[in-house]
Amino acid sequence: MQERYDAAPIEETWQKIWADEQSFKANEASERPKYYLLEMFPYPSGRIHMGHVRNYSIGDVVARFKAMQGFNVLHPMGWDAFGMPAENAAIQHGTHPAKWTFENIANMRVQLKRMGLSYDWGREFATCTPEYYRWEQLIFLQMLDRGLAYKKSSAVNWCPSCLTVLANEQVEEGECWRCSSAVTQKELDQWSFRITDYAQELLDGTYALPGWPESVLTMQRNWIGRSTGCEISFPLEAGNGDIRVFTTRQDTLFGATFMSLAPAHPLMNTLVTDAQRPEMDAFQHKLSLQERDKHVGEESEKEGVFTGSYCINPVSGRRMPIFAANFVLMGYGTGAVMAVPTHDQRDFEFARKYDLPLVVVIQPPGDALQPETMTEAWTGPGVMVNSGVFDGLDNEAAKEAIADTLDKDGIGTRSINYRLRDWGVSRQRYWGTPIPVIYCAACGVVPVPEKDLPVLLPTDIVFTGEGGSPLAQHDSFVHTSCPTCGGAARRETDTFDTFVESSWYFARYACPDFTDGPLDRQRVERWLPVDQYIGGVEHAVMHLLYARFFTKVLRDLGYMKIDEPFTNLLTQGMVCMETKSCEQHGWLYPEEVADDKCSKCGKPALSGRNEKMSKSKKNVVDPDHLIRRFGADTARLFSLFAAPPEKDLEWNEQGVEGCYRFLNRVWRLVYDNLELIRSVPVATSAEGVGRDLRRMTHRTIKKVTEDIDGRFHFNTAIAAIMELVNAIYAFDERIEQASVLREAIEAVIQLLTPFVPHLAEELWSQLGHTERLATGRWPVWEEAALIQDDILIVVQVNGKVRGKVTVPVGLDDDGVRAAALADPNVARFLTDQTVRKVIVIPGRLVNVVVA
């Protein structure tokens, strides 16, 4: 055994041993209880960052811990490989997205393996391969057959220069990120998934996931947005129909004085009069040049145009002008809002701007509201006024009474509405899963027959960044024959949103080699649901909600029986670091700063905030550099010790060095005592100070076990191991009680295994063990060893500590009192004093009161 700890050869050796012995291969036939541990799979960007190191180290601790506890662990890794970055790289660097993607996968696989992560690499897959996406296409066809997939017209961000749809993140200050052309809003036919069919089940499920953070569940509940209220009919004055409105505030119906419609409302064209047409066209064109969120936000200016038409308030008979308003969207409710300016702030601002009438229908306690003096809407509770037979009622009671009347009179019905909209999955991009649909002039929309799957993404593509999606310009892909009539037809050239791939990948890990369908139900039922899922809170709504939706779809298609994909969820915090900059060169990398100066120009390096590590601000640490300098175990240990996993971690170079020093201390501890303990058995009992060390050993085993198991208190678990190491160094009877020493040192090595597996395996083998810790047993504490025979009691005289005495556990108060008074350190403070009272707090304290 070398005297000094050298991480590199140790880590290389053990990574090879684990690979050769397939130490982390999940055993399909094992009778041990299963445990499925999964971290959200990465996009193959080409380099791992410290966020990856932290996320995957957290997962690896749990996976290794569970394996050592006797579970049959499934811990897979793969690649979320479709998406925009690959196309961007193709345009910028003249490469092909596939080449760029697979090169990045190869690089990142090497980096992840260098970290010593316990992945079953035999289950690895990339979502951009036909072996994966052919089954996604089949699932789509089955959803299409059941009406869960459909095509509809939707508003999208459109770049008229690139001739492509842009995601919101590709729109920068109203311009295309690529060519800087002004982005417009355009109606396009888009494929959608009917997630709204599962809205109530998705909502109900958030109350049956106790292993999820409440903050994530709250975000999902708000996103689903269930509202109960009434759907009310407002007849058009012209007598040619009505406008349907959903509201949760039917108690304010008598105060509705105008109607606001989404500019894209289907009635808009018939409502706009010839006189108002020019103004309306100009308004709609203005909105088309704005990002949707810019004109519907709470802080945005409320704008609208009068259509020239009116509807009738069904309870007050008021003639209500109908406006197109920028804050109303077709995606919410019915695309129409009954405007009650006295009791809705948005309506109040709009009414004041366009000089529209205000009617108070709910009076708060105190001074009565007067429309002409109001400065803001009253949205609180109160008593009904100006509301006919409902005057005098509390407004909450009036909600029920008015709902009953609307239903009885045929004016409206009680209704439930959801904020959740159907999921638009069409993307006008190349690097994605082709949507398996064919368009035939004679037969219409024709699903690609299952026997013709997969619809392969062509590889002979040239990227210029111009002219829209290259897939739409690929003649041999676009032009095909109709599978129904054999006539000329064209393929769908949209590809799937990449969230589709990540919505079911966790199930495919159970059977990645299955070739008879998307999923092998027997193996899926063997492994699912995922017992512990780990990933960033930024995916709280989209990815996690879509994965829950897909699970329910796959259940209803007969592929699985579970209702929820992830039993427990841990959302880890970010890795943050102080930013540095100089006035001449802007943001600086850490290695560009020396002695608080910019290494490029010598000017002062200015310190900024601690922020999430970001390449744009250069406050990043290269994990490869860190591993080369200190080793993977040190990188893992710091990321786990510096902060609880759910909190942000602030990067600290001194903290990294401290973790490295600790591992050196552990190495030295074994090296210094190796010859003494190698040939002795592990202690089963102890006497004297050996009993104290043995008690601490078992207390540490208990704490570390409980801190890891479901609590994820890795930082306190590591701290407890550090305390045990300190106690071992201070142990004075090493030769006399070598068996106790061996038990303590072996416990340290075993407890460190999930955190620093390479070091632990090496030290374990140096102690003469032939079995691997990776597949070994987790230590179990002995309750008997935790029992403390003696206890230390603090003794005070008039409230000041004057001594400490050791007494047997369970000694009665009289015995404790006598021992305290007999202690020499205490006795000298009692000379010439009268003892008035002796107060005994069992197990803790004695206070002697003297005068």
N, C-alpha and C positions, 0 to 999 in steps of 0.2 A: 504494500500500500504506500503510495507516494505521500510525502509529508505535507505537501501543499495541494490545495484544491485547484484542479485544472478542469474547468467545465467542458471545454470543447471536445476532447477525446472521450470523456465519460458520456456526454450526450449523444455523440455519434455512435458509440458502441451500443448503447441501450436502444436507440431507435432502430438499429439494424436487428437486434435480437427480437424486439417486439414484432417487427415486420416479418422476420423469418418464421417466428413461432405463431404468427397470426393471433397475437394475444387479445386483440379487441374484436375479433370476429364474433358476431352475434350467432348464437347456436339455436337454430330453428327447432331442434329436437329436445332441447334441454327441459327438464321438469322443474327447474328453478323458477321462481316467480319472475315475470318479465318487468323490465323498467326501460321505458323509451324516453331518452333524453335528447333534445333537439335544440340547436341554436338556429336562428333565422339564417338561411344560407346566403352567401355573399354574391354580389355582382362581380364578375371577373374584371376588375379595373386594372389589374396587372401588378399591384403592390398591396400588401396588407399594411394597415396602419395600427396605431396604438389602440384605437377603438376595437379593431378585430382582436388584438392580443387580449384585451380585457374581457370582451364578450366570450371568446372561446376558452379562455382560462377559467372563467366562472363555470361554464358548462362542463369542462373537463374535470374540475374538482368533484362535481356532483356525480358524473359518470363513473369516475374511478372509485369514489366512496361507495356508491351503490354496488359496484362489482365486487369490492372487498367485503361488502355485507352479505354477499351470496346471491345477488340478483343476476339474472340473465339480461345484460344491458345491450340495448340497441342504441348506438351513437353514430349516426351517419353524417356524411358531408357531400355536398353537391354544389351546383352553380346555377344561379338565376341569370341565364346567359343571353337572353334576347334583350333588346332595348336600344334607346337612342344613342348612348355613348359610342357604341360600335359603329353606327352610321356616321356620327360626327368624326370619328377617327378615320373612317374610310375617305371622307371628303377632304379632311385636313392633311392626311399623310399619304394619300394615294394607295391605300391598302384595301383589302377586302374585309368586311366585318367578321367573317368566319375565321380568317387567318388571325386577325387581331384578337378575337375572342379566345381561340384555342391556345395561342401563345401566352396570353394572360393567365389562362387556367393553369398551364404548365408552370408558370412562374409562381403563382400563388400556392399551388399544391406543394411545391418545394418549400416555400416559406412556412406553410402550416405544419408540414411534417417536421420541420426544424424545431418547432415549438414542442414537439413530443406529445401532441394531442391524441387521445385514445379513440380515433375514428375507425370505424369499419370501412376501410377504403374499398372493399369489394362491392359496396352498394353505391358508389359514386356515379352520378350522371349529370349531364348538362341539359338544360331544358331546350337548347337550340338544336338538339339532334332529332332526326325523324323517329327514332326509337321511343322518344318521349312524346313529341307533339302529335304523332299519329293518333294516340289515344285521347289526347285533348280534343282533336278534331272529331273523334267518334262521340265523345261526351257531348260536344256541341250539337251534333246531329240528333242525338237522343233528346237533348233539351229542346231543339227546334221542333221535333215531333210532338213533344208534350206542351208546346206553347210557352216554354220558359225562355226561349230565344226568339227574337223578332226584330224586324227592321222598322225604324221610324225616322221622321225628320227631326233633327236636333240642331240647335245653334252651336257653332264651333268657332274657334279662332282660326282665321284664314289669312295666309300670306299670298297676295295676288302675284308676287314675283316668283316665289318658290313653288307656287301652285300646290300647297300642302296645308293640311291641318296642323296647328301647333298646340302642344300642351301648354297649360297655363305657365309653367316654368320656362317655356321658350319665348314668352312674350315679355320684353323688357321695356318698360315705360311706353307701352303701346306700339312697340316696333318689333319686328322679327329679329330674333337674336342673331340670325345668320347674315341677312342682307340689309337689315335696318329699314325695310319697307314698312309702311303703316299697316298694322294688322286690322282687319275688319271682322265683323261678326257675319257668319254665313250659315244659311240653313242647308244641311246636307243629310242625306239618308244614312243612318248609322245603325249598326247592329247593337242590340241591347239585351241584357239578361234581366228577367223579371224578378229581381230580388225583392220587390215589394210584395210578392205573393207570400213571402216568408217574414214580413215585417213583424207581425205579432209574435211569432215563434222566436225570432231573433231577440226581440225585446224581453219576452218571458225568460229566455235563456240566461240573460244577464243577472237574473236573480237566483240562478242555480249554479253559479260558478264561484264558490267560496275561495278557490285557490287563485283567483285573479285579483290584481290591485283594484280597489274600489274606484280609484281615479280613472282607470281605463274603462271600467264598466259604466261609469257616469258619462264619459265621453261618447260611448256607443249609444247609451240611452238618449242622450241629447241629439245625436246624429239621426237616430231612428225617429225621434220627435213625435211621439204619439200625442194627439190632441183630441179631446172630446168636445163636441159642440153641436151645431146645427148647420145643415145645408138649406139655404133659403133662396126662393125664386123671386127675382125682381122683374116684373113685366116690362117689356119695352113699350114706350109711349106710342110708337108707331103701330103697335099691335102685331108685330111679326115675330113673336118669340119672347124669350126672357133671358136673363143673365142669372146663372147659378153661382152663389157665393157660399163658401164655407167660413164660419166664424165660431170662435170660442166665446165671443162676447155678445150673445143674443140679447143680453140685458141692455145693451146700448142701441138696439135696433131702431128705436124711435128717434134717436139722435143722428141717424145716417142722413147726410145732406147731399152727398155726391157719390159717384161711383168711379173707382180707379181700375183700369184694365191694363194687363200686360200688353205692350206694343205688338206682340206676336199673337194676341188672342184671336181665335178663329172668326169671331164676329167683327173684328176691327174693320175689315174692308167694307162690310155692309153698313156699319155705323157711321163711318166718316162721310160727311156731306161734301158735295162738290166745292162749296165755299171753303171748307177746312182742309181739303186735300193737299194743296201746296205746303201749308204749314206742317201737316202731319208727315208728308214725305221728307221734309227737311229734318224734322225731329227724329224720324226713324233712321235716316242716314247718319245723323250725328251719333246716335246710339250704336250704330254698327261699327263706328270707328273707336269705340271705347271697350276696354276690357269689362266683362260683365260685372266683376266684383267692384269696379270703380264707381259704378252708378247705383249699386244697391246697398252699399255700406251705410252704417249708421251715421257717419260723418259727412256723407256725400250730400250735395245739394239736391233737394227734391224738385223735380221738373216734370212738366207734362204739357199736353196739348188737348184742347177741347175737341171732341169728335163732331160736334154739331147735333148730337142726338141725346135723348133723355130716356131714363127709366123711371119707374114709379116705386116709391117705398111702399111695400105691401101692407104695412100696419098704420103708417101715418098719412099715406096718400100723397106725400110730398113729391114734387117733380124734381128728379135728381139729374143734373148734368153728368154726362159720361166722359171721362178723360182717359187718354193714354198716359201712363205715368212710368217714369224710369225706374221706380223702386218695386214694381210689381213684375213677377216672373211667371211664365207659364209652368215652370217646374214646381211651383208651390201651390197647393190647394187647387182651385179651379182657374187660376190666372186672373181672378177678379176679387176686388176688395171693396166692401161697403165702407165708405169713409165716414168716420165719426170724429170730427176734429176736436171736439171738447174732451174726448176721452182716449185719444191716441196721439202721441206726440208727432209722429210722422205725418198723420193727416192734418194736425194742427198747423204745422209749418207750411204744408201745401195749401191749406185754406187761406192762411194769412197772405201767402204770396199771390194767390189768384183771386183774392177777395170773394171767397165763398162763404155761405152762411154757417153759423155755429148755433147749435141747440144743446143746452145742458139737460141731461137726463138722469144724472146721478149727482146728488148734492152731498158733499162731505160734511162731517160734523163741524160746527162753528159757522163762520160767515158764509153766506150763500154765494155761489159762483155766479158771476155776471159775464156773459160772452164778450161784451165790449171791453171789459177790463182784464180779461184773462191773458197771462203771459206765457202760459204753458198748459198742456192738457192735464186734466185730473184723471189718473189711472188707478186710484185707490178705491176702497169700498165706500159705500154711502147709501142714501135712501133714494128711491126712484121718484122722479118728477117728470112732468111733461110726457108721461107714458101711459095715458088713459087709465084703464082699470087697474094698472099695476102701480100707480102712484102710492107712495107710502110704504111699499115693501122694501125690505133690505135687498140690495142688488143681487146677492147670492141666491136668496130665495126666489127672486124674480127670474133668474136664469131658468129654473125648473118650470116655473109657471108659464113663462113665455114659450119655452120649448113645447109644453103640452098644448098650448093654444095654436102654435104654428102647425103642429101635427094634426090637430083636430080640424083646423080650417083648410088643410091641404096646401098651406103656404110653404112649409118646410118640414124637414124630418131630422130627428137626432142622427148624428153622423160621427164617425171616427176618421180622423185624417192623420197621415204620417208625413213627416218632413222628408223621410227617406225617398229618394227617386230611384228609378231603375238604373242599372249599371250599364253605361255606354261602353262597349268593348271594341269598337272599330278604331283603327289607327291607320292613317294613310302613310305608312312607313314600310320599308322593305324588311328590316331585320326583326321579324316576328313570325308567329305561326300563321300560315295562310288560312283564311276562313273558307271552309270546304263547301262553297256554294257556286252554282253555275246559273247564268242568266240566258234564257232562251226566248227569242221573240214569240215563239208559238206556245211554249209550255210555261213561261214565267220563271219564277224562282225554283230551281231544281237542286235539291241536296245531292252532293256527290255520293254515289253508292259506297257502302262500307267496303266492298271488295276493291275499290279504287283508292283507298286510303293507304298511306298518307298522300295528301296533296303536297308534293315536295316543293320547297323553296328553291328556285333556280340559283345556281352558283355563278353563272356567267353574266354577272351584273357589272356595269360600269357606273361609278359614282362621280357625279360632277357637282352635285348640290343645286342643280337647276332643273326646272321642268317638272317638279313634283316627284312623287314616289317612282323610283326606277322600276318597281314591279309592274306598275301600270303601263310602262313603256316597253315591256318585254313581250314581244309579239308571240313567241312560241308558248309562253305561259298564258297569256290572256286569251288567245284564240284556241278554242277547243270545239268539241262536238257535244251536243246535248245527250245525256245518257238515257233520256226518255224517248226522244223522237229521232235522234241521230243527226239533226240539223245543225247548222252553224250556231255557235254560242260563244259566250265569253265568261271567263272566270271572275269571281270576286277578287279584287286586287287589294282590298283592305286586309290588314293583319290584326291579330288580337292584341289588346292591351296586355302588357307583360304581367299585370296583376293576375291574369288568368293562370299563367304557369305556376305562380307561387300560391295559388289557392288550393292546390291538391297535391303538391310535391311530397308533403309529409306522409301521405298515404302510399305513394309510389315507392318510397323507401322500404316499405314492408315487403315489396316484391319487384325489385327493379329489373329482374331478368324474366318476368312473366311475359309471354308472347301471345297469349290467347285473349287478351283484353286489357283494359286499363289497370284492373286490379284483380288479384287473386283473393277472393273473399276469405278463404280459410286463413291465409297468412295475414291479411289485414286484421281479421278478428283476433289473431294471435298477438298482434303488437299494439293496435290502436285501442284507445286514444293515446296521444302523446302524454306521458306522465308529467314531464316538465319541459316547458317551452321557454326560451330565453331570447330576448331581443330588445331593440330600442323602442321607447315609448312613442317615437314619431310614427310608428305603424299601428298605433292604438285603434284607429278607426278603419282606414282603408283595407290594409292587408288582413288584419285580424277579423274584421267584419266579413270580408269576402271569403276568407277561409271557412268561417262558420257557415256562411250561406252555401258554399260548395259542398261542405260535409252533409248538409241536409238534402241537397240535390242528389248527391251520390247515394245517400241512404234511400231516397225515394226511387232511384234508378236500380236499386237492388245490389249495389256494390259493397255496402257495409250496413251495419245495424246501429252504429253509434249516432248520437245526436249532436255532440260537440267534439271538436278535434283536439283541444288542449285542456287537460284537467287542471294544470297549474301553470301560471304565467309569471315570469320574473322580467321586469323591464329595468335594464341596467342604465346607470347614469353615463354621462359623457366623460371623455378624457379632456381636460382643459389645461392650458398652459399660458403663461404670460406672453403677450406680444411685445416685439421689439421693432423699432423703426428708426430711420434717420432721415433728416430733412432732404437729403440729396438722393438717397437710393430707396426710400420708401420702406416697405416691410422687409425685415431681415430674418434669415434662418438662424437658429441658435448658434451654429458654427461660424456665422458671420459676425458674431459679437465677441469681443475680447476686452476685458477690463472696462466694461461698460462703454465701449467705443465700437463704431462700425469699422470692421476690418478692411473695408473697401476704400474709405476716405479718411478715417481717423476722427470723424466728427462724433459727438456724443450719441450713444444709442438710447433712444427714449423708451421708457417702459410704458406699456399700455395695460389694458385689462387682462385678467385671466379669462380666456375664452375657449370654446371648443376648438380642438386642434383642427386647423384648416390650411390646406395648401395655398389658398389665396392670400392668407395673412402670414404664411410661413412659420407659424408657431407649431411646428411638427417635429416629432422625433422619429427617425427611421428605425423600425424594430430590428432590421438586419444589423445595423450598427450596434444597437444595444446588445443583441445576442452575441455578436462577435466579441464585444468587449467584456461582457459579464456572464454570458450564457443564458439560455432560455429559461432555466429555473429561476434566475434572479429576476428576469423580466416578468415571469408569471407571479412570483412572490410579491413583487412591488405592486403589481396591478390588483392583487387580491388583498394586500395588507393596508394600502394607503387610504382606503375608504370603504364603507359598506357598499355592496354592489348596486344598490338602487340609487346611491348618491353620486354626484359628479366627483371625479377624481382629479385633483390638481397635481400636475406633473411637478416633481421635485427631484433634481439630480442627487441631492444629499440623501433623499429617501431611498433611491436606487442603490447608492453606495452602501447605505446602512443595511439593506437586505443582503447585499453581497457579503458584507462583513459577517453577518449572522450565519450565512451558509458556511463561511470559512470556520467559524467557531464550532459549528456542528461537525464539520469534517475533522477539525483538530481534536474534538472531544472523543471521537471514535479512534482516531490515530493514537492518541496518548494512552488510551485504555485498552487497546485491542488485545495485546498479549495477556493482560490481566483477566479479561472477561471471556475471551474466545473459547476457553475450555471449561467454563463453569456453567452449571444449569441456571435457568431463570428462577428467581426466588419465588416461593409460594407463601412465605411468611417472613417476618423480620422482628428484630428487637432493637430497643434504644433508638438512636438517631436514624438507624436504618428503617425503622417503622415509620418515622416521619417522612422520609423520602419515598417510601412505598405508598404511603397515604397520598402524597402529592402526585405521584405517578398515576394512580387510579382516579384521583380527582380530575386530573388533566384529561385522561381518556374520556371520562364522563362529559366534561365540559365541551371538548372538541367535537365529540359525537353529536351532542345536542345542538351545538352552534352550527354545524354543517347541515344536519338533517332537517330540511324544511325551513330552517330559519335563515340560512345563508349568511350567518354572522362570521364570515371568513376572517375578518380583521381581528375580532376578539379571540377566535380559535387560534390564530397564529400567535397572538400575544400570549396566550396561555402556554403554548409550546415554548416560547422564548423564556417564560418564567421557569418552566421545568428545566430547561437547559442551564439557566443560572443556578438553580438549586443543585443540579448535578455537579457543576463546577465547584460549588461550595461544600460538597459532601466530604467529610473528613475521614470516613471509615471505608475507603475504597478497597483496601486490601482485605480488611476483616469481613466486609460484607459485599464481596464482588458480585454475588448473585443478585443482590438488590440493585447494584449499579448496572448490571447487564439488563435487568428488567426495565429500568428507567431509560437506558440508552435505546433499547429496542423499541420501547413505546414512542420515543421521540421520532425514530426513523419511520415507524409505521404511520404515525399521525401526520408526518410531513409528506407522505407518499402522494396524496391527491394534489398537493400544492407544488412540490418540487420532485417529480417522479424519478428523474434521472439520478440525482444525488442519492435519493432514498434507495433505489435499486442497487446502486454501487456499494453503498455502505452495508446494506443488508447482505450482499454476497460476501463482502469482506469479513463479516461476522461468521461466515461458514455456512450460511443457508443456501440451499440449492433451489428451493421453490421461489417463484417470482412473486413480488409484491403486487404486480399488476393483476394477478389472478389469485392472490393470497387472501388471508383473512384479516378483517378489521379487528383491532384489539377490543376486548370487552372488559369493562371494569368489574371488580369484585366489591360487592356491597360491604363485605366484612372488612376489607382493607380501608374503607372510607371512615370506619368508626374511629373516633378519636377517644383515647383513654384518658388523657389529661387535657386540661383547658387552662388558658392563661387569663387571669383576672387582673384588671387594672384597679389599683387602690388609690383613692383620693383622700386628702385631709382638707376639710373645708373647701372642697371643690377643686383642689389643685392636685395633680398627679404626683404621688410621692413614692410609688413602688408598684411592682407587679409580682404576683404569686401564681405558681402552678399548682392546681388542685385536681384531684380525680373528678372525672365527669360523673355527675349525679350526687356529689357531696351535698349534704343538707346545708341550710343557711347558717346554722350554728357552727358547723365545721369550717365553712368559708370565712365566717366572721373571725373565728379563732386564728386561722391561718393568716388573715390579713393583719391582725393586731400583732402577731408574732414576727412578722417580717422585719428584719433589722432596719431596712431603709425607712419603713413606716414608723417603727418604734421611736426613732430619734426625734420625730416631729410630735410625739405625744408626751415627751418629758415635761414635767411640771404643768401638764394640761389636764383638764377634766373632760373625759369623754361623755358628751351629752347623748349622742345617738350614733348607731352604726346602721347604715342603710345598705341592704344587699339587693342588687339587681341580678337575679340568677343568670349565670353563664357569662356575665359581662363586667360587672363593676361593683366595688364596695366603696362607699363614701363615709368617712369617719368625721363626725361633727364634734368639734371641741370648742371649749370656751377658755 
